[in-house]
């Protein structure tokens, strides 16, 4: 099994390449994928967050990519499960769970994991009991989305125009 994570970094479309070295890497990958004997027990797993930027010679040639599997952002049920999972031993009330699920619409699992990690830190700092407080979640959201600056917001998958994105209450996030 050969895993190439973020394959778009070495197999981006040729018209987006900035140097000959990038094309050399792409050609090396294509040659390795094509050069295997038919009876070779090798599987390539390629990951990307940007399939639209892949070189057509990789993405559209039969035999190079046999199956594409999309992992969409979590729906409400998925976000609720992730919040419970990453809250670990903290108790999350049903009301807080519903609010946090609503505020994280469009968020990635990684964002939710970090949100719950920071919320737990805020909870510990406030010396509260094991029941997660709304103030801890709000503090984590504030730190991650609003006070972290535009770079932080961009890295977390948010949009810099939160107010114009239909935010209806303080702390609600808007994601692409």
RAHU-V891415 format. One record per pair of residues at least 6 apart in sequence whose ideal C-beta (glycine too) atoms are under 7 Angstrom apart, sorted by the first residue. I is the first residue (numbers start at 0). J is the second residue. Records with the same first field share a line. If there is no record, write none. Layout:
# RAHU-V891415
I=J / J
This chain:
# RAHU-V891415
0=42 / 44
1=41 / 43
2=44
3=43 / 45
4=46
5=46 / 47
6=45 / 46 / 47
7=47 / 49 / 52 / 53
9=24 / 25 / 28
10=25 / 28 / 53 / 54 / 57
11=52 / 53 / 54
12=52 / 53 / 54 / 55
13=22 / 54
15=52
16=22
25=54
29=56 / 57
32=43 / 63
35=41
47=53
50=58
57=63 / 64
58=64
72=105 / 107
73=81 / 108
75=100
78=100 / 103 / 111
79=96 / 100
81=108 / 111
82=91 / 96 / 99 / 100 / 111 / 115
83=91
85=111 / 112 / 115 / 116
86=115 / 131
87=119
88=129
89=119 / 122 / 129 / 131
90=129 / 130 / 131
91=131
92=130
95=131 / 133 / 136
99=136
102=140 / 170 / 171 / 172
103=111 / 114 / 172
105=174
106=156 / 172 / 174
107=156
110=155 / 156
113=143
114=139 / 140 / 143
117=139 / 142 / 143
118=131 / 135 / 136 / 139
121=135 / 138 / 139
122=131 / 132 / 135
125=135
137=170
140=170 / 172
141=170
143=151 / 155
144=152 / 155 / 157 / 172
149=159
152=159
156=174 / 175
157=172 / 173 / 174
158=164 / 173 / 174 / 175
161=172 / 173
164=173
165=173
166=173
